[in-house]
Amino acid sequence: MRKESLNYIKTLIATDQYEEALELLLSVDVAEFDGEYYYNAGECFFKKRDISNALRSFDRAVRKDRENVRYLMGLFKAYEAFQEEEKAIDTAYQILRIKEGEGYVHGILNILKEKISPN
C-alpha cells in the first residue's frame, strides 16, 4: 500500500469516516497487505462495533509484526470487547514484556480496572 493512500485512510479513520476507509482498504491488492493495512481495517471494524472482524484484523496485524505494541493494543481491546478475558490478559502480558515501564501499562490497567469494577 502506498504511503499516501495509507495516510489518507488514517485521516478517514480519524474523522470517523469508517465506511469509506474500509472501502479503500478492501480495494487493496492482497499482495500489498501489511500490518498497517490489517491494523487500520481492525480500527474501522472496531469503531463500527464489528468486533469479530476487528479481532480477525488485529490478529493478522500482530502476525505481521509481533513486536508492534500498537497492533497488540488493538488486539487487546478487541479481546476485551469480545469478552475473551484470558486472551486479553495474555496479550497484555505481551505488551508489558515489550514496553515494560512505559505508558501502555497504565492504559492496560485502566481497561482491566473498569472491567473488574464497573461503575
KOLLUMMAR-932120 format. One record per atom (N, C-alpha, C): residue in one letter; chain; x, y, z. Coordinates in pm, whole numbers, plus 32768, in hexadecimal, padded with zeros to 4 digits. Layout:
resn  chain  px  py  pz
A  A  X  Y  Z
...
END
This chain:
resn  chain  px  py  pz
M  A  8055  7F8B  8000
M  A  8000  8000  8000
M  A  805A  807C  8000
R  A  803C  80D8  7FA9
R  A  808B  8151  7FA3
R  A  8076  81A5  801F
K  A  80E0  81EB  8047
K  A  80DA  823A  80C2
K  A  806F  82A7  80BB
E  A  805D  82E5  8045
E  A  7FF8  834E  8038
E  A  7F6C  8314  8052
S  A  7F54  829E  801B
S  A  7ED2  825D  802E
S  A  7EBB  823C  80C2
L  A  7F23  8209  8102
L  A  7F17  81E5  818F
L  A  7EFD  8262  81E4
N  A  7F41  82CF  81C6
N  A  7F29  834C  8210
N  A  7E9A  837D  81FD
Y  A  7E67  8372  8183
Y  A  7DDD  839B  8166
Y  A  7D7B  8343  81B5
I  A  7D94  82C2  81B7
I  A  7D3E  8266  8201
I  A  7D41  8286  8296
K  A  7DB7  82A4  82CC
K  A  7DC2  82C9  8359
K  A  7D72  8349  8375
T  A  7D74  83A7  8317
T  A  7D27  8423  8325
T  A  7C91  8404  8326
L  A  7C67  83AA  82CF
L  A  7BD9  8384  82CC
L  A  7BB0  8345  8351
I  A  7C05  82F0  8388
I  A  7BE6  82B0  8408
I  A  7BE0  8318  8477
A  A  7C3F  8374  8477
A  A  7C44  83DC  84DF
A  A  7BC9  8437  84DA
T  A  7B8C  8441  8464
T  A  7B16  8498  8456
T  A  7A94  8446  8450
D  A  7A9A  83CC  8485
D  A  7A25  8374  8492
D  A  79E4  834F  840D
Q  A  7A30  8348  83A3
Q  A  79FC  8321  8320
Q  A  7A24  8290  8304
Y  A  79EE  8236  8356
Y  A  7A19  81AA  8355
Y  A  79EF  815F  82D8
E  A  7978  817C  82A5
E  A  7949  8137  822C
E  A  79A7  8151  81B7
E  A  79C8  81D0  81A2
E  A  7A22  81F4  8133
E  A  7AAD  81B8  8149
A  A  7ADE  81BC  81C5
A  A  7B61  8183  81E3
A  A  7B62  80ED  81C6
L  A  7AF9  80A7  81F1
L  A  7AF1  8017  81D7
L  A  7AE8  7FF9  8143
E  A  7A9D  804C  80FB
E  A  7A91  8039  806B
E  A  7B1A  8041  8028
L  A  7B69  80A3  804F
L  A  7BF0  80B0  8017
L  A  7C49  803C  8043
L  A  7C40  8018  80C3
L  A  7C92  7FAA  80F6
L  A  7C72  7F27  80AE
L  A  7BF3  7F0F  8095
L  A  7BCA  7E92  8055
L  A  7BE9  7E8F  7FC0
S  A  7C0C  7F02  7F86
S  A  7C2E  7F06  7EF8
S  A  7CC3  7EEF  7EDE
V  A  7D11  7EE1  7F47
V  A  7DA2  7ED0  7F3B
V  A  7DC2  7E44  7F0A
D  A  7E25  7E38  7EB2
D  A  7E55  7DB7  7E82
D  A  7E8A  7D65  7EF8
V  A  7E62  7CE8  7F01
V  A  7E89  7C92  7F71
V  A  7F20  7C8E  7F83
A  A  7F6C  7C95  7F19
A  A  7FFE  7C8E  7F22
A  A  8038  7D06  7F6E
E  A  7FEA  7D72  7F74
E  A  801C  7DEA  7FB7
E  A  7FFD  7DED  804C
F  A  7FB1  7D8D  807E
F  A  7F87  7D8F  810B
F  A  8000  7D8A  8168
D  A  7FFE  7DE0  81CA
D  A  8064  7DDC  8232
D  A  801D  7DF5  82B7
G  A  806A  7DFE  8321
G  A  802E  7E11  83A4
G  A  7FD9  7E8E  83AE
E  A  8004  7EFA  836D
E  A  7FB9  7F78  8371
E  A  7F30  7F68  8332
Y  A  7F2A  7F1F  82C5
Y  A  7EA8  7F06  8285
Y  A  7E49  7EC3  82E8
Y  A  7E78  7E56  8323
Y  A  7E23  7E0A  837E
Y  A  7E00  7E5B  83FB
Y  A  7E60  7EA7  842E
Y  A  7E45  7EFA  84A4
Y  A  7DD8  7F60  8485
N  A  7DE4  7FA6  8416
N  A  7D82  800D  83F2
N  A  7CF9  7FD0  83D5
A  A  7CF8  7F5B  8396
A  A  7C78  7F16  8381
A  A  7C3B  7EF2  8409
G  A  7C8F  7EC3  8465
G  A  7C60  7EA2  84EB
G  A  7C24  7F1A  8531
E  A  7C65  7F8D  8524
E  A  7C31  8008  8561
E  A  7BA7  802C  8527
C  A  7B99  8021  84A5
C  A  7B17  803F  8467
C  A  7AAC  7FDF  8498
F  A  7ACB  7F5E  8495
F  A  7A69  7EFC  84C4
F  A  7A47  7F14  8557
F  A  7AAC  7F32  85A8
F  A  7A95  7F48  8637
F  A  7A39  7FC0  864D
K  A  7A53  802D  8606
K  A  7A02  80A7  8616
K  A  7972  8091  85E6
K  A  7963  8033  8587
K  A  78DD  8012  8557
K  A  789C  7FA7  85AF
R  A  78E1  7F7D  8617
R  A  78B3  7F18  8676
R  A  78A5  7E8E  8636
D  A  78F4  7E76  85CD
D  A  78FC  7DF2  858F
D  A  7976  7DAD  85CE
I  A  7964  7D7F  864A
I  A  79D3  7D4F  869B
I  A  7A12  7CD1  8660
S  A  79C2  7C7B  8627
S  A  79F7  7C00  85ED
S  A  7A5C  7C1D  857E
N  A  7A3A  7C76  8522
N  A  7A97  7C9A  84B6
N  A  7B0B  7CEE  84EB
A  A  7AF2  7D40  8551
A  A  7B5E  7D8E  858E
A  A  7BC5  7D2F  85CA
L  A  7B95  7CCC  8613
L  A  7BED  7C6A  8652
L  A  7C40  7C21  85E9
R  A  7C01  7BF6  857E
R  A  7C47  7BB2  8511
R  A  7CB3  7C0D  84D3
S  A  7C8F  7C8B  84BD
S  A  7CEE  7CE9  847E
S  A  7D64  7D08  84DA
F  A  7D49  7D23  8559
F  A  7DB6  7D3F  85B7
F  A  7E11  7CC5  85C7
D  A  7DD6  7C4D  85C8
D  A  7E26  7BD4  85D2
D  A  7E83  7BC7  855A
R  A  7E51  7BE4  84E4
R  A  7EA4  7BDD  846B
R  A  7F13  7C46  846E
A  A  7EF4  7CBC  84A4
A  A  7F5B  7D24  84B0
A  A  7FCB  7CF4  850C
V  A  7FA5  7CB8  857D
V  A  8009  7C86  85DC
V  A  805C  7C17  859E
R  A  801F  7BC5  854C
R  A  806B  7B5A  8509
R  A  80D5  7B92  84AB
K  A  80BB  7C08  8475
K  A  811C  7C4A  841C
K  A  818F  7C88  846C
D  A  8173  7CB5  84E6
D  A  81DB  7CF4  8539
D  A  81B7  7CDD  85CC
R  A  81EE  7C75  8605
R  A  81CD  7C4C  868F
R  A  8204  7CAA  86F9
E  A  8258  7D09  86D5
E  A  8291  7D67  8735
E  A  8251  7DF1  872D
N  A  81EF  7E01  86D6
N  A  81AE  7E83  86C6
N  A  8144  7E95  8733
V  A  8161  7EED  8790
V  A  810A  7F00  8804
V  A  8083  7F39  87DB
R  A  807F  7F8D  8777
R  A  8000  7FC6  8749
R  A  7FA5  7F57  8715
Y  A  7FDD  7EFA  86C9
Y  A  7F8F  7E89  8697
Y  A  7F5D  7E34  870C
L  A  7FB6  7E1C  876B
L  A  7F91  7DCD  87E1
L  A  7F25  7E12  8834
M  A  7F2B  7E96  8841
M  A  7EC3  7EDF  888A
M  A  7E3D  7ED2  8844
G  A  7E3E  7ED5  87BF
G  A  7DC2  7EBF  8774
G  A  7D89  7E36  8791
L  A  7DDF  7DD1  878E
L  A  7DB5  7D48  87AB
L  A  7D81  7D3E  883A
F  A  7DC7  7D7F  8898
F  A  7D9D  7D7F  8924
F  A  7D10  7DB8  8934
K  A  7CF7  7E2D  88F9
K  A  7C73  7E6A  890A
K  A  7C06  7E19  88C4
A  A  7C28  7DD6  8856
A  A  7BC4  7D81  8813
A  A  7BA4  7D07  8869
Y  A  7C0A  7CCA  88A5
Y  A  7BF0  7C5A  8900
Y  A  7B99  7C86  8976
E  A  7BB6  7CFC  89AB
E  A  7B66  7D31  8A1B
E  A  7AD4  7D43  89EF
A  A  7AC0  7D7F  897B
A  A  7A39  7D98  894A
A  A  79F0  7D15  892C
F  A  7A3A  7CB0  8902
F  A  7A01  7C2D  88E0
F  A  79F4  7BD4  895C
Q  A  7A1B  7C0B  89CE
Q  A  7A16  7BC7  8A50
Q  A  7A6B  7B48  8A52
E  A  7ADE  7B52  8A14
E  A  7B42  7AE7  8A15
E  A  7BAD  7B0F  8A7A
E  A  7B8A  7B0D  8AFB
E  A  7BE1  7B43  8B63
E  A  7C6B  7AFF  8B68
E  A  7C6D  7A7B  8B5C
E  A  7CED  7A34  8B65
E  A  7D4A  7A5C  8AF3
K  A  7D14  7A67  8A7A
K  A  7D66  7A91  8A08
K  A  7D8F  7B24  8A17
A  A  7D37  7B76  8A4E
A  A  7D58  7C03  8A66
A  A  7DCC  7C0E  8AC8
I  A  7DC7  7BBF  8B31
I  A  7E32  7BC2  8B95
I  A  7EB6  7B91  8B59
D  A  7EB2  7B27  8B09
D  A  7F2B  7AF6  8AC5
D  A  7F66  7B62  8A6B
T  A  7F0F  7BA9  8A23
T  A  7F3D  7C14  89CB
T  A  7F77  7C87  8A1D
A  A  7F37  7CA5  8A8E
A  A  7F6B  7D0F  8AE6
A  A  7FF7  7CEC  8B17
Y  A  800E  7C6F  8B39
Y  A  8094  7C44  8B64
Y  A  80FA  7C54  8AF3
Q  A  80D0  7C37  8A77
Q  A  812B  7C4B  8A05
Q  A  8153  7CDE  89FB
I  A  80F1  7D36  8A0A
I  A  810C  7DC5  8A01
I  A  816A  7DF0  8A72
L  A  814F  7DC0  8AE9
L  A  81A1  7DE6  8B5C
L  A  8230  7DB5  8B4D
R  A  8243  7D3F  8B12
R  A  82CC  7D0D  8AFB
R  A  8317  7D66  8A98
I  A  82D0  7D98  8A35
I  A  8310  7DEC  89CF
I  A  8327  7E79  8A02
K  A  82C6  7EB0  8A46
K  A  82CA  7F3E  8A6E
K  A  82CA  7F4F  8B06
E  A  8316  7EFF  8B49
E  A  831A  7F04  8BDB
E  A  8339  7F92  8C0B
G  A  82E5  7FC3  8C66
G  A  82FD  8045  8CA2
G  A  82C9  80BC  8C54
E  A  828B  80A6  8BE1
E  A  8259  8116  8B92
E  A  81C4  812B  8BA9
G  A  818C  818F  8B6B
G  A  8102  81B6  8B7F
G  A  809A  814D  8B5F
Y  A  80BF  80E9  8B12
Y  A  805F  8081  8AEE
Y  A  802D  8037  8B6A
V  A  8081  802E  8BCE
V  A  805B  7FE9  8C49
V  A  7FDF  802A  8C84
H  A  7FDC  80AE  8C89
H  A  7F6A  80F5  8CC2
H  A  7EEC  80DF  8C70
G  A  7EF9  80E0  8BEC
G  A  7E85  80C8  8B97
G  A  7E49  803E  8BAC
I  A  7E9F  7FDB  8BB4
I  A  7E71  7F52  8BCA
I  A  7E30  7F46  8C53
L  A  7E71  7F7C  8CB8
L  A  7E3B  7F71  8D3F
L  A  7DB4  7FB8  8D4B
N  A  7DA5  802A  8D09
N  A  7D25  8072  8D0E
N  A  7CB5  8021  8CCE
I  A  7CD2  7FE1  8C5D
I  A  7C6D  7F90  8C1A
I  A  7C46  7F1B  8C73
L  A  7CAA  7ED8  8CAD
L  A  7C8D  7E65  8D03
L  A  7C43  7E91  8D82
K  A  7C66  7F06  8DB8
K  A  7C24  7F39  8E31
K  A  7B91  7F53  8E15
E  A  7B73  7F8F  8DA1
E  A  7AE7  7FA9  8D7C
E  A  7A9B  7F27  8D6C
K  A  7ADF  7EC3  8D38
K  A  7AA1  7E41  8D23
K  A  7A7D  7DFE  8DA7
I  A  7AD6  7E0B  8E08
I  A  7AC4  7DC9  8E89
I  A  7A5D  7E11  8EDE
S  A  7A61  7E96  8EDF
S  A  7A05  7EE1  8F35
S  A  79C0  7F50  8EE7
P  A  795D  7F2B  8E92
P  A  7915  7F93  8E46
P  A  78BF  7FE8  8EA3
N  A  78B3  8068  8E7E
N  A  7862  80C6  8ED0
N  A  77D2  80C7  8EA8
END
